[in-house]
């Protein structure tokens, strides 16, 4: 979301009429610049229509200022010499609209202050101009901030721990998702892919040394296409997608591939080196299971409980019963089973060929972690897994250890046009927050609140909510904090991670794709995608259906 304020300079000789659109109003503010004759912030007023297509802009009044409600319109930015004024709008709600007038032809570039200074006071400085554009170089004529769109996506079926995907290397699994996605778009020029961003949480085994780059090369993409692996634990796949949208927003690329991969079955054991030769302080860890090589200071300051224990902490804080957790888990299983039976999950999937020792390869075509035979009675018989005395979190009301990969195709307006692509959903806003590590599962609450505020909508405006089900207890704590019903039909309508599984680096990309497909399927407008994150964070993004 963009936002901004046009301040008015008090120096008539240097005033330059800039405005927002056809009677949107004028915003007046004291010029903050030193009273030099060569640099001043421009006047707020009426902007010629050719500079600002009014039909693409919405304005709202806040505290006497006029703000832009659509921050991706792409206004010209350039010389502020005499009547050739331009304004800059940014996708950040913290930046204000700023332009600078120069009365010297040899210095006709736009000077920008840092975001914080602009957000508070307007203002500009020559040092920032020199750092951005070069000391003796004018600013470019145009700098556009564009919309970022999710165009398409695919994912592999999710495998159980030690299940069907076990023989497939992690980097090969990621490569398969990327290759399958690109093959769906034969008119896409691979050289137009500006970057490949993939989330991965482990990175201790076959996913080491930038698995995104290895997967990109293994997928057959040109070696000129760069790639980066992003690790925000459970939200890595969503973080990769948001980073991609920022690149597209800024015009750093026209097309970006994003996604995520996790192969928890193939996560290696790791052995630390002793602090002294032949010392006995070596540690051995299974990298599929959370914490390893814990810093004692971090443990003392914030705690380093396992994820299941953090869910039990939320049970204590929010008084969530075992029965409510099991009921939530049961609904997840039933929704996933129905979605699989009716073919809704198949819309997201690409099959994986699994080699066999003495037989022909088999085709892995459906999520195998779903348990359609689950009953409330079966769930009630399971023992607590993380707290022996009084525990309520079980294997049945928690997500599993799983394998899978997903790939997403994103583009901005230029990419859509140049590559002949049709958008599925617009990336509207996102937010990430930190929370106490001991209750990391509550992270989606504030992250979602912030993302929705940036989008200018509330929970009543949402048509689908993809909340990652790390644990039923964690999910219920978030749902109740939002004052929603436990069984709100908008939440995970095709099942969640308790039923489908939770390959850490993949999940964020999976639920983003799931939300977009659900909006397309139902004709809904807005979707929320959100996850909790180990070590105490939350991530959320809002998307908008553009096929309504």
N, C-alpha and C positions, 0 to 999 in steps of 0.2 A: 504494500500500500504506500502511495506517495503522500506527501504532505508538505505544505510550505507556506510561507508568508512573504509577501512582497512589501518591503519597507520603502518609505518615501524619503528621498533626499531633500534637505531644506535649501539646497543651493539652486535657485531657478535657472541659472545659466547652464547648469550641467544636468538639469532634469531631463529624463528620457521616459516617454510614456510607455509603460508596460502594464499589461493587465491579464486577467484570467479568462474572460470570455463574455461577450455580449451581455453587458449589464450585470455581471456576477458581483459587481461591487468593488469599491476601492478600499484598500487597507493602508492606513497611514501609520508610520512609525518614525521615530527620530533616526536620522542617519548616524551611524556609529563611527564612521570613518573620521580620521583627522582631517581638518579643513584644508586639504590640499586641492589645488585647482585641477589636478590631473586624474584623480580617482574618487569616485563617489558611488554609493549605491543608488540605483535608479528609482524613478518615481513609479508608484502603483497607479494604474489607470486602465484605459481601454487598449487592448492589443489588437492590431489588425488581424482580421479573421484568417488570413493566409498563414499566419504563424501558429494559430491554435485552432484546430478543427473542433468547434464547440460541441458537435454531436458526440465526440469521443471523451468528453470531460464532464465530470460531475463535481460540484462544489458544495461545501457545507460551511456554515458559520460556526466558529468555535472561539469563544472569548474575544470577539471583536476582530478576529483574523479570518481571512478566506483561505481554506485549505483545499488542496487537490485530493479528490477521493479516488481518482484513477491514476496511479503513479506510473503506469507503463505506456502512456500515450506516445512518448518519444518527441519531446519538444526540441527544436533546433537550439544548438548552443554554439556561440561563435563570437565574432567581433561585436563590441558594443560601441562602435564608432558612429557618432551622430545618430541618424535615424535607422541604422542597421542593428537595432537592439535585439538581443536574444535572451531567453531565459532558460534556466536549467532546472529540471525536476528530477528527483532521484526516487528509487524504489524504497528508500529508507524513510520511515515516518519521522525520523529525528532531524533530517536535513530540511532547511528552508530554501525557498526559491531566492536565488541571489544573482545579480548581474552587476557589472562594474563598468562605468563610463570612463573612457580614456580620451583626452583631448589631444593626444599626440599620435599622429599616424604611425610612427615607428613603434608604438607600444599599444597595439590594438587587441591584445589577447584578453581573455577573461581570467581574472585572478580569483582563486577560491581559497577560503580558509578551511581549516579542518572541520569535521562534522560537528564536534562539540561546540566550537565557537559559533558556527553558523546556526546551530540549533538554538543557541541562547540569544545571540545578538546580531546575527548577520555578520558583516565584516569581511575583510579579505586581507591578504598580505602578499607582498612581492616574493617572499621566500618560498611560499607554497607554490606560487605560479612557476617559479624557476624550477622547483623540484619536479613539478608535473610536466610542464611543457618544454623546459629548457630556458636558459636565461634570455636568449635573443630570438626565441621562437614564439610565434603567435599560437593561440589555441586552435584546434581544428575547427572547421566550419560547422560540423554537426557532430553531436554525441547523443545517440538515442538510447532510451531505456525501454526495452521491449518486453512483451509478455513471454512467459515460458509455458510451454504446453507439453503435457504427456500425450504422446502420439500412439504408442503401442507398447506392449510388454508381453513377455512369456516367462514361464517358470517351469522347472522340472517338477515331476511328482516328488512329494516329500517322503523320504525314506526313514524307516525306523532305525534305531541304533543297532548296528550289526545286521542291517537288513539288506534289501535288494541292491542299494547303491554302494555297498561296501567295496566291490572290486574297482570302482571308478575313482581315479585320483581327484583331489580337490581342484587342481588347476584345470584338469580336463572337464570337470563338471561345469565350472564357470565358463570355460571356452564353449561348451556345447550350448549353453543358454545364449551367449552372445552370437554365436554363429547362426543359431536357429532364428533369432530375432532379425538379423540382417538379411537372411534369406527370404524372409517374408516381405521384404521391400526391395525388389529387384531394380527399381529405378533410383535407389539411394546410392549416391556416389560415396564410396568409403573414404575417399580423400577429404570429403566435407565434414567428417566426424572430427570435431575439435578436441575431444578428450573422451576417455573411458574411465569412469569412476565407479569402483565397486567397493562395497562394504565387506569387511571380514573381521571377526572378533578374535580368532585364535592366533593365526600367523606364526605358529611354532613348528609347522611341519611342511607339507607340500604347498601350503599357502604362504610360505615365507617369501622374502625378497620381492615384494610387490606383486601379489597374485593377480591383480588387475592387468598389469603389463604382460605377465606370462600368459594369461588367458586370452588377452587381445591378440597376441602373436599366434597362439595355438588355434585361435578361431579363424585365422587367415586374414585378419585385418592388415592393412599396409603398415610396415614398420615405422612409417612417418607419423602414424597416429599415436599420440602419447596416452599414458594411462597412469592412474593413481589409486592406491588402496586406502580406504578410509576406515578408521576404527573408532566407533563410538559404542562399542559393545552391542547390546541388543538393538540399538537404533542405527547401526552402521548403514544398513540398506536405505533407510529413509534419509540419513545424513548425506549419503552419496547423491541421492535424487535432489535434495535441496541445494547442495553445492552445484550440481549441474544446472539447476534453474537460475542460480545467481550468475553463472557464466553466461547463460543465454540472455538474462536480463540486461547485462552490461554490454552485450555484443561481442564478448570474447570468443564466442563460437556461434555457429548457426544450428548445429546439430551435436548432441552429446548422448553417449550411451551411459547409462547408470545401472545400478543393481546391487547384488550381493551374493555371497556364497558362504556356506559353512558345511564342513564335513566332520561332524563330531565323532563319527565312528573312527575316522582316520587321524584324529588328534593324537599326537605322539606323547609318550612319556618323556619327561625332561629331567636331567640330573644336573644339579648345580656343581660348579667347581668349588673345591675346598678352599677356605681362606688361607690355609697354609699347606705346603707340600705334605701329602699323605695324611692330611687332617681328617677328622671324623665329623665335620660339620656340614657334610654334603646333604642336600635335600632331593627327594625324588617326588615328582608330581605328575599326575595325569592331566594333560592340558585341556581335556574335555570338561573338567569340573571346576570352573571358576577360579578362585584365588590360588596363587602360587608365589613362592618367595616373598612372603608378607613382610613388610616393614614394621617392626615392633612399635615404632613411634606412631604410625598411622593407626595401628590397632588400638593403642592407648588413647589416642585423641578421638577417633571416630568409630572405632569398632570395625571388625572385618568378618562379621557373620556371613555364613553362606546365604544364598538367595532364599532358600526355604525358611531359614530362621528370620530373615527380614519380613517374610510374609506372616510368620507367626507374630512378629512385633505389631504388624498392622491389625491382626486379629485382636490383640490385646487393646489397642488404641480405639478401634472402631466397634468392638464388641460384636464380631461377626461369628455366627454359629457354624458348627460343622455341617448342620443340615442345609443351611443357606449356601455354603460352598459346594456341597455335593449337588444341590439342585442346579446351581449355575453350571457346573461341569456337565451334568446330564443334558441340559439344554444345548450346550455347545456340541456335544456328540450327536444329538439328534438333528440339529441344524446342518452340521457338516455331512452327515449321512444322507439327508434329504437332498442337499446341494449336489453331492456326488451322484446320487441315483438319477436326478433330473438333468444332469449334464451341465450344470452351472459352473462347477469347478473345471470341467474339461475345456471350457473356453480359454482358460489361462495356461493350459498345459502343453508342453512338447514332450514327446516320449523320449526315453533314453535307451539305447541299445546296450544290453548287459552281456558281456562275454561269458561263455560257459566253458568248462574244461574240455569236455569231450562231446559237446552238443553244439548246435547252432545257437547264436546269440538269442536272447529273449528280449522282448520289448516291454519296458517298464512304463506303464501308461496311466497309472492312477495312484493317488496318495494312499500309502499303506498303513499309516498310523491311526487312522480313524477306526473306532470300535463301535460299529452300529449295534452290536448286541449288548451294549451297556445298559444297566438298569439301576435305579436308585438303590436297590438291595445290594447289588454287587459293590457299588461305591461305598455304602455304609459299612461293609465288612473289611475294608482296607485299613491297615494300621497307619498311625501317624509316622511320617518319614523323617521329621527333623527335630521334633521335641517329644521325648518319650513320655514325660509326665504332662498330661493335659494338652498335648498337641492336637491340632485339627487339620493340618496340611498333609495330604497324602499324595501318593503317585497318581491317584485318580482325579484329584482336583488341582493338579499342577501340569504345566506343559512338560514335554519330554525332551530327550536328547535326540536330535534329528539331523538329517543330511538333506541338502537341496541348494539350488541356485536359481536366481532370477535375473532377468535383463530387461531394461526399460529404454525406450527411445524417446528422447525429448528434443524439442526444437523451439526456436522463436519464430516470429513472423517471417523473417528473411529465410529461415530454413524451410518453413512450410512452403513458401512460394518457390524457392529455388529447387526443392526436391520433390515437389508435387505431393506433399503429405497432408493428411487430414487429421486435425487434432481430436483428441478424446476428452481431455480435461485441461483446465488452466490451473497452474500453480498460483494460488492466491496469496498465501501468507504462511509463515512458519515461526516457531519459537522453541527455544531450548532453555531449560532452567536447571539449577542445582537444588538438591534437597538433602536432608540428613541421610548419610549412607545406610544407617540402621533401618530406615523406612523408605528405601529407594523406590518401592513400588508405588508411592504416592506421587511420583514425578509427573505423570500425565495430567494431573489436576491443574496445576498452575501453568504448565506449558500450553495446554489446550485453551485455558482462559485467555492467555496472552495472544495466541494465534487467532482466536476468534475475535478478540478486540481489534487486532490489526486489520482483520478482514471486514470489520464493521457489522458483524452478525453475532447471534447468540445461539444457544442450544436449540431453541425453538425453530431456528431457520435450517437446521441440519436434516438431511434426508437419510444419511447413513453415517454411522460412527464405527470405525475400525479401531477398536481398543485391543492392543495385544494382551492376550491372556497368559501372562507369565504364571500367574496363580489365580485361582478363583477368589481367594481372599484379597489379593491385591486389586483385582478388577472390581470387586464389590466395594472396596474402600474408595476407589475413584468414582464409581458410578453414584454412590451415595453422597459423596462430597459435591457432586454436581446437582444433587437433588433430583436424580432420575430414578425411575423404577428399575429394580433388579432385572426384570425381564423386558425392558424397553425393546421393542421390535426393531429399532434402528441399529442396535448394537450387534455387530458381528452376525449379520443375517444369514451368512453361509458357514457359520462355525468359526471358531478361533483356534488359537495355538494349543489349547488343552486337547482339542480333538485332532487338529491337522498336524500339530507338531511345531517346533520352534527352532529351526536352524538359525542361529543367532544373527549372522551377517546378512542372511537372506530375508528375514521376516519383515523388516521395514519396507523393502521394495515390494514384497508380496502383498502386504495389506494396502499399500498405495495403489497397486494395480487392482486389487479386489474392490476397493472403494470406487475407483473410476468405472470399473465394469458394472458394479451394482447401480451406480447413477445412470449409466447408459441403459441398463436393462429396465429400470423402473421409471425413467424420465425425471428423476430427482435433480435438484440443482446443486446443493452444497454437500460436501463430505468432509469429515474430520478423520485424520489418521494420527494415532498417538501411541507411544510406547514408554514404559519405564526402562531405566538403565541402571545396571549395576554400578556400585560406588556412588550412587545418589544423584541421578539426573532424570530429566523427562524431556521428551521431544514431541512436537506436534506440528502438523501441517494441515492447511485447509485447501481444498480443491473445489473447482466449479465445473460442472458439466457444460460443455460448449456444443453438445449435439441435441439440445432440447429444441 
